[in-house]
Amino acid sequence: MGNCIHNKKVILDISDKLEAIYCACPCEILKMMHKNELLKDTLFADFNILILKLLEEELSKIQTKLFSTNATYGAHTIEGKVFVWGNYNNFTKTILTTNVIKLLHTSYSLVLLKDDTNISVKYPHNESYFNTSIIESRLSKGVETVVSTDTSYSALMLDGSVIYWDICIGDVHDESLLKSGITNIISNKGAFAAIKDDKSVITWGHPHFGGDSNNVKTELSKDVVSIYSTGWAFAALKSNGSVITWGYSNWGGDSSSVSTMLQSDVLKIFSSRRVFAALKKDGSVVSWGNFNDGGDSSKVSSQLMSNVSNVYPCSYSFAVLKNDGSVVTWGEPEYGGDSSSVASLLTSVQYIISNTEEHFFTAVKSDGTSVSWGLHIQ
């Protein structure tokens, strides 16, 4: 069961309910099915039909978003209730919590932001693992939002301060910098970056993943408008349209190969798991990061020089929509970077949907038809 959860951590909307949940946690579904009367004396050939019936019945009751950690599964209902179940260390109980407006999780913990701006911290598989009352008491003065890495959380308080707690690694370089003036926090898998009210940036967390920004400290001292992240790196867009990057070099932290193109006129930055792409005022697109996942766009560079209206990142690839309704793709071929098999159909496209969990793109055309390509698309 552990492999099922670890390999596919999911937060899924109800609209994705059937196939996605079956792919994400088949072991748990098997356990659910074995308790269901429908399964008695049923051949395994009827497995998929019964899964659909069972999931449709269960999900229609809870109207929820589902999630999984390395230890548990859970559901956050539309009414603000949270349920957790699993069999890690014989854990079978359910947490019943109400009035939850936002839920985040790391590998083994949950943070529940409630509608009264208070926080609950849960370790559902082992409540003695961490003294949550210490954190919860510090958060009692009101929380605006919470963001997480794989192992830690940062809560932006209503007074502009930040409270940070870590399960495994990383640390705050200077905690006094987190006491006031913070307006926004962005996280990746291992670190945090925050914009302050003077438009400067501070960072904390794993140093190799962007928690240490000393190499670009001067550039981040003013005029930062927004911050974007890949899995292990950050990119800051400044008011003059320039871009500053830091973090793990191969996942977008090093933009030196395209630095001349990032000195001005960038409108917006888009990110996949390991690559950044910048859309510029002249309709061109620049990418950097992991070479195979789209950091190298040289094969389509002539098509990215102008007339791009929007950029759509997927897990390991990118698609752009041009002003004439055509589409250009690059990155890992199997994961949507190669659209040659449907190229003749990619005309008069209105918009593109990227499925980052299942690794495919869908282009919706002006006549209402759609075209898909990527992993497992026939």
C-alpha positions in Angstrom: 0.0 0.0 0.0 2.8 2.4 0.8 4.0 2.4 -2.8 0.5 3.3 -4.1 0.4 6.5 -2.0 4.1 7.5 -2.3 4.1 7.3 -6.1 1.0 9.4 -6.6 0.2 12.0 -4.0 -3.2 13.5 -5.2 -5.5 16.3 -4.5 -8.4 15.8 -6.8 -11.5 17.7 -7.6 -14.8 15.8 -7.6 -15.0 16.1 -11.4 -12.0 13.8 -11.7 -13.5 11.3 -9.4 -13.6 7.8 -11.0 -10.6 7.0 -13.1 -8.2 9.3 -11.2 -9.0 7.8 -7.8 -8.7 4.3 -9.1 -5.3 5.0 -10.5 -4.1 6.8 -7.4 -5.1 4.4 -4.6 -6.2 1.0 -5.9 -5.2 -0.7 -2.7 -7.6 1.3 -0.6 -10.3 0.8 -3.1 -9.8 -2.9 -2.9 -10.3 -2.8 0.8 -13.4 -0.7 0.4 -14.8 -3.1 -2.1 -14.2 -6.2 0.0 -16.5 -4.7 2.6 -19.2 -4.1 0.1 -22.1 -6.5 -0.4 -21.9 -6.1 -4.2 -18.7 -8.0 -4.3 -19.8 -11.3 -2.9 -19.5 -14.1 -5.4 -18.5 -11.6 -8.1 -15.9 -12.5 -10.8 -12.8 -10.3 -11.0 -13.8 -9.5 -14.6 -16.4 -7.2 -13.2 -13.8 -5.3 -11.2 -13.9 -2.0 -13.1 -17.7 -1.9 -13.3 -18.0 -2.4 -9.6 -15.3 0.2 -8.9 -17.3 2.8 -10.8 -20.5 1.9 -9.0 -18.9 2.0 -5.6 -17.0 5.2 -6.1 -19.9 7.0 -7.7 -22.1 6.0 -4.7 -19.4 7.0 -2.1 -18.4 10.2 -3.7 -22.0 11.4 -4.3 -22.4 11.2 -0.5 -19.4 13.3 0.4 -19.1 15.8 -2.5 -15.5 16.4 -1.7 -11.9 16.8 -2.6 -9.7 13.7 -1.9 -6.1 13.7 -0.9 -3.4 11.2 0.2 -0.2 11.4 2.1 2.5 8.8 2.6 0.5 7.4 5.5 -3.2 8.1 5.0 -6.1 8.9 2.7 -8.5 11.7 3.3 -11.5 13.7 2.2 -12.4 17.4 2.6 -16.1 17.8 2.1 -17.9 20.8 0.7 -19.4 21.4 4.2 -15.9 21.9 5.6 -15.6 18.5 7.3 -12.4 16.4 7.1 -12.2 12.6 7.2 -9.0 10.6 7.3 -8.5 6.9 7.0 -5.7 4.4 6.2 -3.8 1.4 7.6 -0.4 2.8 8.4 0.7 1.2 11.7 -2.8 -0.3 12.0 -4.4 3.2 11.8 -8.1 2.9 11.1 -9.7 5.8 12.9 -11.4 8.8 11.4 -10.7 12.5 12.3 -13.9 14.5 12.3 -13.1 18.2 12.0 -15.6 20.9 10.9 -15.4 24.4 9.5 -12.3 23.7 7.5 -11.8 26.1 4.6 -8.3 25.1 3.5 -6.3 21.9 3.9 -2.6 21.3 3.3 -0.4 18.2 3.9 3.1 17.1 4.0 4.2 13.4 3.8 2.9 12.6 7.3 0.9 15.6 8.6 -2.1 17.7 8.0 -2.8 21.4 8.6 -6.4 22.5 8.7 -7.2 26.2 8.3 -10.6 26.9 9.9 -13.1 29.6 9.1 -12.3 31.4 12.4 -8.7 31.9 11.2 -7.4 29.3 13.6 -5.3 26.3 12.7 -5.4 22.6 13.6 -2.2 20.5 13.1 -2.7 16.7 12.8 -0.4 13.7 12.6 -3.2 11.2 12.0 -1.0 8.1 11.9 0.8 9.0 15.2 -0.6 11.7 17.4 2.4 11.5 19.8 4.9 12.3 17.0 4.8 16.0 17.5 3.5 18.3 20.2 1.0 20.2 18.0 -0.3 22.3 20.9 2.8 24.5 20.9 2.3 25.4 17.2 -1.5 25.8 17.6 -1.1 28.2 20.5 1.3 30.4 18.4 -1.2 30.4 15.6 -4.2 31.4 17.8 -3.9 35.1 16.9 -5.3 34.6 13.4 -4.0 33.0 10.2 -4.5 34.5 6.8 -3.1 31.6 4.8 -0.8 28.6 5.0 1.6 27.1 2.5 3.7 24.0 2.7 6.7 22.2 1.3 7.1 18.4 1.5 8.2 18.6 5.1 7.3 22.0 6.6 4.7 24.7 6.8 4.6 28.5 6.9 1.6 30.4 8.2 1.1 34.0 7.1 -0.6 35.7 10.0 -3.1 38.6 9.8 -0.5 40.9 11.3 2.0 40.3 8.4 4.2 38.0 10.4 5.1 34.4 9.6 5.2 31.3 11.8 7.3 28.5 10.4 7.6 24.9 11.6 9.6 22.1 10.0 9.3 18.4 10.3 12.6 17.3 9.0 15.1 19.7 7.4 15.8 23.4 6.8 15.7 26.4 9.0 15.0 30.1 9.1 18.2 32.0 8.5 17.0 35.1 10.5 13.7 34.6 12.2 13.5 38.4 12.9 12.8 38.9 9.2 9.5 37.0 9.6 8.0 39.2 12.3 6.3 41.8 10.1 5.6 43.2 6.7 5.1 40.0 4.7 2.4 40.1 2.1 2.7 36.8 0.2 4.5 33.4 0.5 5.3 31.0 -2.2 6.7 27.5 -1.6 8.3 24.7 -3.6 9.0 21.1 -2.4 11.7 22.2 0.0 11.8 26.0 0.6 9.8 29.2 1.0 10.1 32.7 -0.6 8.1 35.7 0.7 7.5 39.2 -0.7 7.5 41.9 1.9 5.6 45.2 1.8 8.7 47.0 0.6 8.9 44.6 -2.4 11.9 42.8 -1.2 12.2 39.0 -0.9 13.3 36.8 2.0 13.7 33.0 1.8 14.0 30.1 4.2 14.0 26.3 4.1 16.3 23.9 2.4 19.3 25.9 1.2 19.8 24.0 -2.0 16.2 24.3 -3.1 16.0 28.1 -2.7 16.0 28.6 1.0 19.4 30.3 0.6 19.1 33.2 -1.8 22.3 35.0 -0.7 23.8 34.8 -4.2 21.0 37.1 -5.5 20.3 39.0 -2.3 21.0 42.4 -3.9 18.7 41.7 -6.8 15.9 40.6 -4.5 16.2 43.7 -2.2 13.5 45.7 -4.1 11.0 46.0 -6.9 9.8 42.3 -6.8 6.3 41.9 -8.2 5.7 38.2 -8.0 7.5 34.9 -7.4 7.0 31.5 -9.1 8.4 28.1 -8.3 9.3 24.7 -9.8 9.8 21.8 -7.6 13.2 22.9 -6.3 13.8 26.5 -7.6 12.3 30.0 -7.6 12.0 32.8 -10.2 11.1 36.4 -9.2 9.6 38.9 -11.7 10.6 42.5 -11.0 8.7 45.7 -11.9 11.0 46.4 -14.8 10.2 43.0 -16.4 13.5 41.4 -15.5 13.7 37.9 -13.9 15.9 36.7 -11.0 16.3 32.9 -10.4 17.8 30.8 -7.6 17.6 27.3 -6.1 18.5 24.0 -7.7 20.2 24.9 -11.0 18.8 22.0 -13.1 15.2 22.7 -12.1 15.3 26.4 -13.1 17.5 27.9 -10.5 20.1 28.8 -13.1 18.9 31.0 -15.9 22.3 32.1 -17.1 21.9 30.4 -20.5 19.0 32.8 -21.3 19.9 35.7 -19.1 20.1 38.2 -21.9 16.4 37.5 -22.8 15.3 37.9 -19.2 16.6 41.4 -18.6 13.4 43.2 -19.5 9.8 43.0 -20.9 8.7 39.7 -19.2 5.0 39.7 -18.6 4.5 36.5 -16.8 6.4 33.3 -15.8 4.9 29.8 -16.0 6.4 26.7 -14.4 6.3 22.9 -14.7 7.9 20.6 -12.2 11.4 21.3 -13.4 11.2 24.2 -15.9 10.3 27.8 -16.1 8.9 29.6 -19.3 8.6 33.3 -19.6 6.1 35.1 -21.8 7.4 38.5 -23.0 5.7 41.6 -24.3 6.6 40.9 -27.9 4.8 37.6 -27.8 7.9 35.5 -27.5 8.6 32.7 -25.0 11.9 31.8 -23.3 12.4 28.6 -21.3 15.1 27.3 -18.9 15.5 24.4 -16.5 15.8 20.7 -17.0 17.0 20.1 -20.5 14.7 17.2 -21.4 11.5 18.5 -19.7 11.3 21.7 -21.8 14.2 23.7 -20.5 15.6 23.4 -24.0 13.1 24.8 -26.5 15.7 25.2 -29.4 13.8 22.8 -31.7 10.8 25.1 -31.7 12.5 28.4 -31.0 11.5 29.9 -34.4 7.9 29.2 -33.5 8.2 30.9 -30.1 9.7 34.2 -31.3 6.3 36.0 -31.7 2.5 35.8 -31.6 2.2 33.6 -28.5 -1.0 34.4 -26.6 -0.7 32.0 -23.7 1.5 29.3 -22.2 0.3 26.0 -20.7 2.8 24.0 -18.5 2.2 20.3 -17.8 4.3 18.1 -15.6 7.3 17.6 -18.0 6.3 19.6 -21.1 4.8 22.8 -22.4 2.2 23.9 -24.9 1.7 27.4 -26.2 -1.3 28.9 -28.0 -0.6 31.4 -30.7 -2.8 34.2 -31.9 -3.8 32.3 -35.1 -5.2 29.4 -33.1 -2.2 27.1 -33.7 -0.3 25.2 -31.0 3.4 24.6 -30.4 4.7 22.0 -27.9 8.1 20.9 -26.5 9.5 18.9 -23.6 9.3 15.2 -22.9 7.7 13.7 -26.0 5.7 11.0 -24.2 4.3 13.5 -21.7 2.8 15.9 -24.2 6.0 17.5 -25.6 5.4 15.9 -29.0 2.1 16.7 -30.6 3.1 15.6 -34.1 0.5 12.8 -34.2 -2.3 15.4 -33.9 -0.7 18.4 -35.5 -3.1 18.6 -38.4 -6.0 18.9 -35.9 -4.5 21.7 -33.8 -6.1 24.6 -35.7 -8.6 27.2 -34.5 -7.8 26.3 -30.9 -9.5 28.5 -28.3 -7.7 27.3 -25.2 -5.7 24.4 -23.8 -6.2 22.3 -20.6 -3.1 20.6 -19.1 -3.6 17.6 -16.9 -0.5 17.6 -14.6 -1.5 14.4 -12.8 -2.1 12.3 -15.9 0.4 14.1 -18.1 -1.6 15.1 -21.2 -3.0 18.2 -22.9 -6.4 18.8 -24.3 -7.0 21.6 -26.9 -10.5 22.9 -27.2 -11.4 24.2 -30.7 -13.7 27.0 -31.8 -16.2 24.4 -33.1 -16.5 22.8 -29.7 -14.4 19.7 -30.5 -11.3 18.8 -28.5 -8.0 17.2 -29.3 -5.8 15.4 -26.7 -2.2 14.2 -26.7 0.3 13.0 -24.1 0.7 10.0 -21.9 -1.6 7.1 -22.6 -3.6 9.1 -25.2 -4.3 6.9 -28.2 
